[in-house]
Amino acid sequence: MAKSAEIEQYKREIAEFKERIEKHRGDPDAAEQPLMDFANKKGVVKATSGLKQRRILKGHFGKIYAMHWSQDSRQLVSASQDGKLIVWNGFTTNKVHAIPLRSSWVMTCAYSRGAGSLVACGGLDNLCTVYRLPTPGKEAGTTQKTHAELAQHEGYLSCCRFIGETEVITSSGDGTCILWDVESKTAKQVFSDHTGDVMSVALHEEKNIFVSGSCDATAKLWDYRLAGGKSGGSNSVKTFPGHESDINSVSFFPDGNAFGTGSDDSSCRLFDIRAYAQLNKYAAEKILCGITSVAFSRSGKMLFAGYDDYNCYVWDTQLGVLVDHLIGHDNRVSCLGVTDDGRALCTGSWDTLLKIWA
């Protein structure tokens, strides 16, 4: 009897703690957000973008679902449901490689870090397929050999990102993320804390962490050095609630101490890892559609977001106001990315085009 009374007492204490935490966090949808409020008090000047369309990459014949820049900021890879993975030179707009895929239902692609000799993709086939790019000077054969097929997910592959050239982190509709060893084609670790489809992952290699966004409307922070085992059970380090609908995209702030999210609730948000709190919300009354993709400028002053209404909007990270409106696509902006050197932004769309802005 005494034990049940003790349990009830602990339950009450937990409920009180939760209430205090929620009070401390504040309203995630409040008009005044902490960073916005502080920036206004300090008289922070609104950022200016001055971005113009500089290049158009034509070559896909189906909806483009994903793109990713290489570390050298010159080449990028794009994935389309025409069943092709194309590696482009962003400066010359030339196609460097075209890889035919076994499954045309592709949803994500990634360029390896470092030498950039590998690309990966995946989608409704539940696989992460890795291809080794031909060395410069050698003609790519008519049939591109698969370097590795990483199979363990029980749902579609929504996102993949390389750690160097030897490891890949994937997220899936089965609610898990997996860290893979590319050479041995084995899962090193399974991250399974989400209660919905995981839609996006973003890495910060220097800090050995990654963040995931899910249909459970939360973003979770993970340390991929923490042992969790191949069968699953590796718990997240932190969970960030606030969104009211699916989180479709996550992106690290350049210093790795914060990250941005884009959601079907028509808002982007900025979460600070150290404060364990939401710092800002980016939304406007006239924007009623979902966000497909987010990325920060290299300085972190601007947040780029791709929307279902065919537009890419640019937000001032501190003030939470619109800075620019990039018009040019004729269908949903499905993906975007900023180069490592911060000099260019690429947007990909269901209109089959990739556009480079600088």
C-alpha distance (Angstrom), angle and dihedral (degrees) to the residues before:
residue distance angle dihedral
M1 . . .
A2 3.80 . .
K3 3.80 88.7 .
S4 3.83 93.9 55.6
A5 3.83 90.1 48.9
E6 3.80 88.6 51.3
I7 3.83 91.0 50.4
E8 3.82 90.7 50.4
Q9 3.80 89.8 50.3
Y10 3.83 90.7 52.5
K11 3.81 90.9 47.8
R12 3.82 90.0 53.9
E13 3.80 90.8 48.8
I14 3.83 91.4 49.8
A15 3.83 90.3 50.2
E16 3.82 90.1 50.1
F17 3.82 91.6 49.4
K18 3.80 90.9 49.5
E19 3.80 90.2 50.8
R20 3.79 91.5 50.8
I21 3.82 91.9 48.1
E22 3.83 91.4 50.9
K23 3.81 90.1 48.6
H24 3.80 90.9 50.1
R25 3.81 92.3 48.4
G26 3.78 91.8 53.9
D27 3.80 127.5 -156.3
P28 3.84 110.4 -36.8
D29 3.83 89.4 -154.9
A30 3.81 97.3 47.5
A31 3.81 116.6 132.8
E32 3.81 90.6 -126.1
Q33 3.81 112.0 59.1
P34 3.86 121.1 -168.9
L35 3.83 97.1 -114.0
M36 3.80 94.0 40.6
D37 3.81 91.1 49.6
F38 3.81 92.6 49.0
A39 3.84 93.2 45.4
N40 3.81 91.6 51.0
K41 3.81 91.6 49.7
K42 3.80 90.3 50.3
G43 3.83 91.8 48.5
V44 3.80 94.7 -120.9
V45 3.81 111.7 -170.5
K46 3.81 116.4 -120.5
A47 3.82 113.9 -104.5
T48 3.81 120.2 -113.3
S49 3.79 122.7 -147.0
G50 3.83 108.2 -173.3
L51 3.81 89.2 -172.4
K52 3.79 118.7 165.6
Q53 3.79 131.7 -178.9
R54 3.82 107.3 -97.7
R55 3.81 106.1 165.9
I56 3.81 139.7 20.9
L57 3.80 118.6 -156.4
K58 3.81 109.9 -152.9
G59 3.78 122.6 -177.9
H60 3.77 110.5 90.8
F61 3.81 119.7 100.0
G62 3.79 98.1 -166.0
K63 3.79 138.7 48.9
I64 3.81 112.6 -59.2
Y65 3.80 110.0 -130.6
A66 3.80 104.0 173.9
M67 3.79 145.5 12.2
H68 3.80 134.9 -179.7
W69 3.81 132.5 -173.5
S70 3.80 122.4 -130.5
Q71 3.80 118.5 -122.0
D72 3.83 91.6 -105.4
S73 3.85 89.2 64.4
R74 3.82 90.7 -132.3
Q75 3.78 105.3 85.0
L76 3.78 130.4 48.0
V77 3.78 136.6 -176.9
S78 3.79 124.7 -138.1
A79 3.82 132.0 -169.4
S80 3.77 123.9 -152.0
Q81 3.77 136.2 178.6
D82 3.80 88.0 -118.8
G83 3.83 81.6 86.6
K84 3.80 96.0 -107.3
L85 3.77 134.9 119.2
I86 3.82 108.2 -158.4
V87 3.80 126.8 -166.5
W88 3.81 110.4 -155.3
N89 3.77 137.1 -169.1
G90 3.78 100.8 -128.8
F91 3.82 93.4 -155.7
T92 3.80 101.0 48.6
T93 3.86 94.9 26.9
N94 3.82 87.6 -133.1
K95 3.79 121.0 145.4
V96 3.81 107.6 -117.8
H97 3.83 97.2 -176.6
A98 3.80 135.9 0.6
I99 3.78 116.2 -160.6
P100 3.83 119.3 -167.0
L101 3.80 111.2 -141.1
R102 3.79 127.4 -141.2
S103 3.80 89.7 -137.6
S104 3.80 118.7 40.1
W105 3.83 91.3 -163.2
V106 3.80 92.9 91.6
M107 3.83 121.3 159.4
T108 3.79 105.8 172.0
C109 3.80 143.8 23.8
A110 3.79 136.6 -176.2
Y111 3.80 140.4 -168.2
S112 3.82 117.6 -138.4
R113 3.79 119.6 -115.6
G114 3.81 124.2 -117.3
A115 3.81 112.4 20.4
G116 3.82 91.5 11.1
S117 3.79 94.5 -138.1
L118 3.82 95.5 139.1
V119 3.79 135.2 61.0
A120 3.79 126.9 -173.5
C121 3.77 136.1 -163.3
G122 3.79 141.1 172.2
G123 3.77 144.5 165.8
L124 3.78 140.1 142.8
D125 3.82 91.3 -4.9
N126 3.86 87.4 74.6
L127 3.85 88.8 -130.3
C128 3.77 134.4 113.7
T129 3.81 104.6 -142.0
V130 3.82 118.0 -163.0
Y131 3.81 122.3 -159.5
R132 3.80 127.5 -167.8
L133 3.80 111.0 -137.5
P134 3.83 117.3 -129.7
T135 3.80 113.9 -103.7
P136 3.83 114.5 -101.7
G137 3.81 112.6 -87.3
K138 3.79 94.1 29.8
E139 3.77 118.3 99.8
A140 3.79 114.2 -121.8
G141 3.79 111.2 -117.3
T142 3.77 121.9 -118.9
T143 3.79 89.8 -106.2
Q144 3.79 115.3 49.8
K145 3.80 111.2 -146.3
T146 3.77 118.1 -128.4
H147 3.81 110.5 -121.0
A148 3.82 95.4 -163.7
E149 3.79 140.8 -10.4
L150 3.79 112.9 -152.5
A151 3.80 109.7 -158.0
Q152 3.80 126.7 177.4
H153 3.80 106.6 92.9
E154 3.79 115.9 109.3
G155 3.80 94.3 -156.2
Y156 3.80 138.5 43.7
L157 3.81 118.9 -59.6
S158 3.82 108.3 -113.6
C159 3.81 102.2 175.1
C160 3.81 141.6 1.6
R161 3.82 132.4 -171.9
F162 3.80 131.7 -179.4
I163 3.80 126.4 -126.1
G164 3.80 99.8 -154.1
E165 3.80 110.1 -49.5
T166 3.78 100.2 -58.3
E167 3.80 104.4 57.0
V168 3.80 137.5 48.1
I169 3.79 132.1 -168.6
T170 3.81 115.7 -151.7
S171 3.80 132.8 -173.2
S172 3.77 125.3 -155.3
G173 3.78 148.8 -171.6
D174 3.81 87.2 -111.0
G175 3.83 87.7 77.2
T176 3.82 95.9 -108.9
C177 3.79 140.1 103.4
I178 3.81 120.7 -148.5
L179 3.81 132.1 -158.1
W180 3.82 109.0 -146.4
D181 3.77 135.7 -164.8
V182 3.82 102.3 -137.6
E183 3.81 97.8 -157.7
S184 3.81 97.0 48.9
K185 3.84 91.2 35.2
T186 3.80 90.3 -136.6
A187 3.79 134.4 130.6
K188 3.82 110.1 -112.4
Q189 3.77 96.1 -175.7
V190 3.80 140.2 3.3
F191 3.82 121.5 -148.4
S192 3.79 110.5 -158.3
D193 3.78 114.6 165.0
H194 3.81 101.4 111.0
T195 3.80 120.7 98.3
G196 3.82 94.8 -154.1
D197 3.81 140.7 38.6
V198 3.82 111.8 -54.6
M199 3.81 106.3 -130.7
S200 3.80 105.3 179.1
V201 3.81 145.1 12.6
A202 3.80 132.1 -164.4
L203 3.81 125.5 -168.7
H204 3.79 134.4 -148.6
E205 3.80 103.6 -168.9
E206 3.82 97.0 -174.2
K207 3.80 90.8 60.5
N208 3.85 95.0 36.1
I209 3.78 91.0 -127.0
F210 3.77 137.9 119.8
V211 3.78 134.7 -169.0
S212 3.80 127.1 -144.3
G213 3.80 131.9 -160.4
S214 3.79 121.5 -152.8
C215 3.81 146.8 -175.0
D216 3.83 86.5 -110.7
A217 3.87 83.7 77.7
T218 3.81 93.2 -116.2
A219 3.78 134.4 107.7
K220 3.80 118.2 -144.6
L221 3.78 131.4 -158.9
W222 3.83 118.8 -143.1
D223 3.80 135.4 -173.7
Y224 3.80 106.0 -145.8
R225 3.83 92.0 -158.8
L226 3.81 91.6 67.6
A227 3.80 109.5 99.7
G228 3.77 113.7 -118.7
G229 3.78 103.9 150.9
K230 3.78 134.3 -122.0
S231 3.79 95.4 -82.3
G232 3.79 95.7 58.4
G233 3.77 139.4 -107.6
S234 3.79 101.0 120.3
N235 3.80 103.3 146.4
S236 3.78 125.8 -140.8
V237 3.78 119.8 -108.2
K238 3.81 94.7 -137.6
T239 3.80 138.2 4.1
F240 3.81 122.1 -148.7
P241 3.84 116.8 -159.8
G242 3.81 124.0 -178.0
H243 3.80 108.5 102.9
E244 3.79 119.9 100.9
S245 3.80 97.1 -149.3
D246 3.84 144.0 19.5
I247 3.81 116.5 -34.8
N248 3.81 105.6 -135.4
S249 3.79 100.9 178.3
V250 3.80 141.4 21.6
S251 3.80 130.1 -171.3
F252 3.81 132.6 179.5
F253 3.78 121.4 -119.6
P254 3.85 106.2 -117.5
D255 3.84 95.1 -103.1
G256 3.83 92.9 49.9
N257 3.82 93.8 -124.7
A258 3.80 94.6 104.8
F259 3.78 140.1 20.9
G260 3.78 139.3 -154.9
T261 3.81 128.4 -132.7
G262 3.80 134.9 -162.1
S263 3.80 121.9 -156.1
D264 3.79 146.5 -178.1
D265 3.83 86.6 -112.2
S266 3.86 87.1 80.1
S267 3.78 93.8 -110.5
C268 3.79 139.1 103.9
R269 3.78 119.1 -152.1
L270 3.79 138.0 -163.8
F271 3.81 117.8 -139.9
D272 3.80 123.8 -169.2
I273 3.81 115.1 -144.4
R274 3.81 96.6 -157.8
A275 3.83 94.6 46.8
Y276 3.85 89.6 39.9
A277 3.80 87.7 -140.3
Q278 3.78 146.5 104.3
L279 3.81 109.4 -96.6
N280 3.79 101.9 -179.1
K281 3.78 145.6 6.4
Y282 3.82 124.5 -149.0
A283 3.80 113.2 -156.6
A284 3.80 139.7 125.0
E285 3.80 131.0 -159.1
K286 3.81 91.8 -124.1
I287 3.85 92.4 55.1
L288 3.79 108.9 79.3
C289 3.82 102.4 155.0
G290 3.80 132.1 88.6
I291 3.80 128.5 -91.6
T292 3.80 118.9 -120.7
S293 3.81 102.3 -176.6
V294 3.81 143.0 9.7
A295 3.82 136.0 -166.9
F296 3.81 136.2 167.4
S297 3.78 127.5 -128.8
R298 3.80 113.0 -113.2
S299 3.82 92.1 -102.4
G300 3.80 90.6 48.2
K301 3.82 91.0 -128.3
M302 3.81 92.9 114.7
L303 3.79 134.6 45.7
F304 3.81 117.2 -156.0
A305 3.80 117.6 -154.9
G306 3.82 131.4 -175.5
Y307 3.80 116.4 -144.7
D308 3.79 138.9 -161.0
D309 3.85 89.3 -120.8
Y310 3.86 90.7 74.2
N311 3.82 93.2 -102.0
C312 3.78 138.7 111.7
Y313 3.78 113.0 -146.0
V314 3.81 124.6 -161.1
W315 3.81 117.8 -146.8
D316 3.80 131.0 -164.5
T317 3.82 101.6 -120.0
Q318 3.80 94.8 -148.2
L319 3.80 103.4 36.0
G320 3.81 95.6 36.8
V321 3.82 92.5 -136.3
L322 3.81 131.9 126.7
V323 3.80 113.4 -94.1
D324 3.80 103.0 174.4
H325 3.79 143.0 -1.0
L326 3.81 116.2 -145.2
I327 3.80 109.0 -153.6
G328 3.78 121.3 -175.6
H329 3.79 112.5 95.7
D330 3.81 124.3 96.7
N331 3.79 96.6 -153.2
R332 3.81 141.5 24.9
V333 3.83 115.3 -37.2
S334 3.80 97.0 -127.9
C335 3.80 101.5 177.0
L336 3.80 143.3 7.6
G337 3.78 139.5 177.7
V338 3.79 141.4 -176.8
T339 3.81 120.5 -136.4
D340 3.82 118.8 -111.4
D341 3.82 90.0 -113.5
G342 3.83 89.4 52.3
R343 3.80 94.9 -127.9
A344 3.80 100.8 115.5
L345 3.78 143.1 31.8
C346 3.80 122.5 -152.5
T347 3.80 123.4 -159.5
G348 3.81 124.5 -167.5
S349 3.77 124.9 -162.2
W350 3.78 146.6 -174.1
D351 3.84 85.1 -111.4
T352 3.87 85.0 80.6
L353 3.83 93.4 -113.1
L354 3.79 135.0 113.1
K355 3.80 116.3 -153.6
I356 3.79 127.0 -163.6
W357 3.80 118.9 -150.1
A358 3.79 126.5 -168.2
